[in-house]
Amino acid sequence: MQHTHFATTTRGLQRDIPPMKLYEKAKKFGVWNPSEIDFSQDTADWKTLNDDEKDAILRLTAVFQSGEEAVTLDLLPLIMTVAKEGRIEEEMYLTTFLWEEAKHTDFFNRWLVEVAGNPGDLSRYHLDSYRALFYEALPQALNRLNTDDSPAAQVQASVTYNMIVEGVLAETGYHVYYNALRNHNLMPGTTRGIDYLKQDESRHIAYGIFLISRLVSLDDSLWGIVEQTMNTLLLPAIGVLTESFDCYDPVPFGLRPEDFTSFAMMQFQKRAARLEKARGASLEEIYRVTQAAIDAGDA
């Protein structure tokens, strides 16, 4: 496809819209280097853990590691779809997605090698619900955009990636790390890295809410796809947690599984409620609400 014009030499960049605001935040807060995180205390702390504690942290890291690799591998079709629509501001922000997901992959790989001593093949930790999401649903939804870049396909892809994988599972996973490690004064380098990841992915989620809201505000029939995708993926999302916790009796670090399933459900309901507000809203209202959330630090 040939170019007929360029936005930056015709209308210019729209610096006041949410994707560009997120791009500014990514340039300011997303510049961190996984290679600079000090794991020396983490390595010492790792040696003090009992076998179940080591296994639980290794399991959690294994599902994060492959999850970050999965989105790094599968994200390009979404970027290409937005680029084909000529949404240069959104594409500029989406370039930070791929960079940040690659950094997250880098961070967890460093942890596995330097803290856990390169434990080898960890796919044994990928249980049924995890495989349903990361081996099947995520690549199917995102790679569908290679042949179908319709608004319906975009909504399904963003709900799967931003609302379920990031907004429910990843945020619950951070909560597990903090309760297992930070609350016990363990592994400060690990939790520092999780702080960075959480900050990065809050921006990703904010963009996902913006994208889905923009599409739903223009076509209310897409709300059915939002609901269907959210509800279909809720069961395996909760299953990732329950199947993992069921491997331990008692659960290490004094963790209470019900606390994390409740947290995951709260995240799910919060995302669904945010998205539903887009129904019948104008684009101006979508922009205003998204910008207010960004200004309030919810990104």
C-alpha positions as CSV (number, residue, x, y, z in Angstrom):
1,M,0.0,0.0,0.0
2,Q,1.4,3.4,-1.0
3,H,1.3,6.5,1.2
4,T,-0.8,9.4,0.1
5,H,0.2,11.8,2.9
6,F,1.8,11.9,6.3
7,A,0.0,13.1,9.4
8,T,3.0,14.9,10.8
9,T,3.3,17.2,7.7
10,T,-0.4,17.7,7.2
11,R,-2.4,17.9,10.4
12,G,0.5,17.4,12.8
13,L,0.5,15.2,15.9
14,Q,-2.4,15.4,18.3
15,R,-0.5,15.8,21.5
16,D,-3.6,16.3,23.7
17,I,-5.2,12.9,23.2
18,P,-4.8,9.9,25.6
19,P,-2.4,7.8,23.6
20,M,0.1,10.7,23.3
21,K,-0.3,11.4,27.0
22,L,0.6,7.7,27.7
23,Y,3.5,8.0,25.3
24,E,4.9,10.9,27.3
25,K,4.5,8.8,30.5
26,A,6.2,5.9,28.9
27,K,9.2,8.1,27.9
28,K,9.5,9.4,31.4
29,F,8.8,6.3,33.5
30,G,9.4,3.4,31.2
31,V,13.2,3.9,31.0
32,W,14.5,1.3,33.3
33,N,17.1,-1.4,32.6
34,P,16.6,-5.0,33.9
35,S,20.4,-5.5,33.7
36,E,20.9,-2.8,36.4
37,I,18.7,-4.4,39.1
38,D,20.8,-5.8,41.9
39,F,19.9,-9.4,42.7
40,S,22.7,-10.0,45.3
41,Q,20.3,-9.9,48.3
42,D,17.7,-11.9,46.3
43,T,20.3,-14.7,45.7
44,A,21.1,-14.8,49.4
45,D,17.4,-14.8,50.4
46,W,16.7,-17.6,47.9
47,K,19.0,-19.9,49.8
48,T,17.1,-19.4,53.0
49,L,13.8,-20.5,51.6
50,N,12.4,-24.0,52.1
51,D,11.6,-26.3,49.2
52,D,7.9,-25.3,49.0
53,E,8.7,-21.6,49.2
54,K,11.2,-22.0,46.4
55,D,8.8,-24.0,44.3
56,A,6.0,-21.4,44.8
57,I,8.2,-18.5,43.7
58,L,9.6,-20.5,40.8
59,R,6.1,-21.4,39.7
60,L,4.9,-17.8,39.8
61,T,8.0,-16.6,37.9
62,A,7.6,-19.4,35.3
63,V,4.1,-18.3,34.5
64,F,5.2,-14.6,34.3
65,Q,8.3,-15.4,32.2
66,S,6.4,-17.3,29.5
67,G,3.5,-14.8,29.7
68,E,5.8,-11.9,29.0
69,E,7.4,-13.9,26.1
70,A,4.0,-14.7,24.7
71,V,2.9,-11.1,24.5
72,T,6.2,-10.1,23.1
73,L,5.7,-12.7,20.3
74,D,2.0,-12.0,19.7
75,L,1.8,-8.2,19.9
76,L,2.8,-7.1,16.4
77,P,-0.5,-7.7,14.7
78,L,-2.2,-5.2,17.0
79,I,0.5,-2.6,16.3
80,M,0.2,-3.3,12.5
81,T,-3.6,-2.9,12.7
82,V,-3.4,0.5,14.3
83,A,-0.7,1.5,11.9
84,K,-2.8,0.6,8.9
85,E,-5.6,2.8,10.2
86,G,-3.2,5.7,10.2
87,R,-3.5,6.3,13.9
88,I,0.1,7.5,14.3
89,E,-0.3,8.7,17.9
90,E,-1.6,5.3,18.9
91,E,1.1,3.5,17.0
92,M,3.8,5.7,18.6
93,Y,2.5,4.7,22.0
94,L,2.2,1.0,21.0
95,T,5.9,0.9,20.1
96,T,6.6,1.2,23.8
97,F,4.4,-1.9,24.5
98,L,6.7,-4.1,22.5
99,W,9.8,-2.6,24.1
100,E,8.4,-2.9,27.6
101,E,7.2,-6.5,27.2
102,A,10.6,-7.4,25.8
103,K,12.2,-5.8,28.9
104,H,9.9,-7.8,31.2
105,T,11.0,-11.0,29.4
106,D,14.6,-10.0,30.0
107,F,14.0,-9.2,33.7
108,F,12.4,-12.6,34.5
109,N,15.1,-14.5,32.5
110,R,17.8,-12.7,34.5
111,W,16.0,-13.7,37.7
112,L,15.8,-17.4,36.7
113,V,19.5,-17.5,35.8
114,E,21.0,-15.4,38.6
115,V,18.7,-16.0,41.5
116,A,17.2,-19.5,40.9
117,G,20.3,-20.9,39.3
118,N,19.0,-21.6,35.8
119,P,16.5,-24.3,36.8
120,G,15.9,-25.4,33.2
121,D,12.6,-26.4,31.6
122,L,9.7,-24.9,33.6
123,S,6.8,-25.9,31.4
124,R,5.7,-28.3,34.0
125,Y,4.2,-25.3,35.8
126,H,2.0,-24.5,32.8
127,L,-1.2,-26.2,33.9
128,D,-4.5,-26.6,32.0
129,S,-6.0,-23.1,32.6
130,Y,-2.7,-21.4,31.9
131,R,-2.3,-23.3,28.6
132,A,-5.9,-22.4,27.6
133,L,-5.0,-18.7,28.0
134,F,-1.4,-18.3,26.9
135,Y,-1.0,-21.2,24.4
136,E,-4.4,-20.8,22.8
137,A,-6.7,-17.8,23.5
138,L,-4.0,-15.0,23.5
139,P,-2.2,-16.0,20.2
140,Q,-5.5,-16.8,18.5
141,A,-7.0,-13.4,19.4
142,L,-4.0,-11.3,18.5
143,N,-3.0,-13.3,15.4
144,R,-6.6,-13.1,14.1
145,L,-5.7,-9.5,13.3
146,N,-3.4,-10.6,10.6
147,T,-6.4,-11.6,8.5
148,D,-9.3,-9.8,10.2
149,D,-8.6,-6.3,11.4
150,S,-12.3,-5.4,12.0
151,P,-13.4,-3.5,15.1
152,A,-14.8,-6.8,16.5
153,A,-11.4,-8.5,16.2
154,Q,-9.6,-5.6,17.7
155,V,-12.0,-5.6,20.7
156,Q,-11.5,-9.4,21.2
157,A,-7.7,-9.0,21.0
158,S,-7.6,-6.1,23.5
159,V,-10.0,-7.6,26.0
160,T,-7.9,-10.8,25.9
161,Y,-4.6,-9.1,26.3
162,N,-5.2,-5.9,28.2
163,M,-8.2,-6.8,30.3
164,I,-7.7,-10.4,31.2
165,V,-4.0,-11.2,30.8
166,E,-2.8,-7.9,32.2
167,G,-5.7,-6.4,34.1
168,V,-6.7,-9.6,35.9
169,L,-3.9,-12.1,35.9
170,A,-0.8,-9.9,35.9
171,E,-2.1,-7.6,38.5
172,T,-3.1,-10.5,40.8
173,G,0.4,-12.0,40.2
174,Y,2.0,-8.7,41.4
175,H,-0.2,-9.0,44.5
176,V,1.2,-12.5,45.1
177,Y,4.8,-11.4,44.8
178,Y,4.3,-8.5,47.2
179,N,2.6,-10.7,49.8
180,A,5.1,-13.5,49.5
181,L,8.3,-11.4,49.3
182,R,7.9,-7.7,50.3
183,N,5.7,-8.5,53.3
184,H,8.4,-10.9,54.5
185,N,11.3,-8.5,53.7
186,L,12.6,-10.8,51.0
187,M,14.2,-10.3,47.6
188,P,14.2,-6.5,47.2
189,G,15.6,-6.6,43.7
190,T,12.7,-8.9,42.6
191,T,10.1,-6.6,44.1
192,R,11.7,-3.6,42.7
193,G,11.5,-5.1,39.2
194,I,7.8,-6.0,39.9
195,D,7.2,-2.3,40.7
196,Y,8.6,-1.3,37.3
197,L,6.5,-4.0,35.5
198,K,3.4,-2.9,37.3
199,Q,3.9,0.7,36.3
200,D,4.5,-0.3,32.7
201,E,1.5,-2.5,32.5
202,S,-0.8,0.1,34.1
203,R,-0.2,2.2,31.0
204,H,-0.9,-0.8,28.8
205,I,-4.2,-1.4,30.5
206,A,-5.1,2.3,30.3
207,Y,-4.6,2.1,26.5
208,G,-6.6,-1.1,26.3
209,I,-9.5,0.6,28.1
210,F,-9.2,3.6,25.7
211,L,-9.1,1.4,22.6
212,I,-12.1,-0.8,23.5
213,S,-14.0,2.3,24.8
214,R,-13.4,4.1,21.5
215,L,-14.6,1.2,19.5
216,V,-17.7,0.5,21.6
217,S,-18.7,4.1,21.7
218,L,-18.8,4.0,17.8
219,D,-20.6,0.7,17.6
220,D,-22.7,-0.5,20.6
221,S,-23.0,-4.0,19.1
222,L,-19.4,-4.6,20.0
223,W,-20.4,-4.6,23.7
224,G,-21.6,-8.2,23.3
225,I,-18.1,-9.2,22.2
226,V,-16.6,-7.5,25.2
227,E,-19.0,-9.3,27.6
228,Q,-18.6,-12.7,25.8
229,T,-14.8,-12.5,25.8
230,M,-14.5,-11.3,29.4
231,N,-16.9,-14.0,30.6
232,T,-15.4,-16.8,28.5
233,L,-11.9,-16.1,29.8
234,L,-12.8,-15.5,33.4
235,L,-12.9,-19.2,34.2
236,P,-9.4,-20.0,33.0
237,A,-8.1,-16.8,34.5
238,I,-9.3,-17.8,38.0
239,G,-8.2,-21.4,37.2
240,V,-4.6,-20.3,36.8
241,L,-4.7,-19.2,40.4
242,T,-6.7,-22.1,41.9
243,E,-4.7,-24.8,40.1
244,S,-1.4,-23.2,41.3
245,F,-2.5,-22.9,44.9
246,D,-3.9,-26.4,44.9
247,C,-0.4,-27.7,44.5
248,Y,0.5,-26.8,48.1
249,D,-0.8,-27.8,51.6
250,P,-0.2,-25.6,53.4
251,V,0.3,-22.7,50.9
252,P,3.8,-21.2,51.4
253,F,4.4,-17.8,53.0
254,G,1.1,-18.0,54.8
255,L,-0.8,-17.0,51.6
256,R,-4.5,-17.4,51.6
257,P,-5.8,-18.5,48.2
258,E,-9.2,-16.9,48.7
259,D,-7.6,-13.5,49.1
260,F,-6.2,-13.7,45.6
261,T,-9.2,-15.1,43.9
262,S,-11.2,-12.3,45.5
263,F,-8.6,-9.8,44.3
264,A,-8.8,-11.2,40.8
265,M,-12.6,-11.0,40.7
266,M,-12.4,-7.4,42.0
267,Q,-10.0,-6.6,39.1
268,F,-12.3,-8.3,36.6
269,Q,-15.4,-6.4,37.8
270,K,-13.5,-3.1,37.9
271,R,-12.4,-3.6,34.2
272,A,-15.9,-4.6,33.1
273,A,-17.5,-1.6,34.8
274,R,-15.0,0.8,33.3
275,L,-15.7,-0.5,29.8
276,E,-19.4,-0.5,30.1
277,K,-19.3,3.3,30.7
278,A,-18.3,3.6,27.0
279,R,-21.7,2.5,25.8
280,G,-23.5,5.5,24.4
281,A,-20.6,7.9,25.3
282,S,-19.3,10.3,22.8
283,L,-15.6,10.2,21.7
284,E,-15.1,13.4,23.5
285,E,-16.3,11.8,26.7
286,I,-14.1,8.8,26.1
287,Y,-11.1,11.1,25.7
288,R,-12.1,13.1,28.8
289,V,-12.6,10.1,31.1
290,T,-9.4,8.4,29.9
291,Q,-7.4,11.6,30.4
292,A,-8.8,12.0,33.9
293,A,-7.7,8.4,34.8
294,I,-4.2,9.1,33.4
295,D,-4.0,12.4,35.4
296,A,-5.2,10.6,38.5
297,G,-2.3,8.2,38.2
298,D,-4.4,5.2,37.0
299,A,-1.8,4.6,34.3
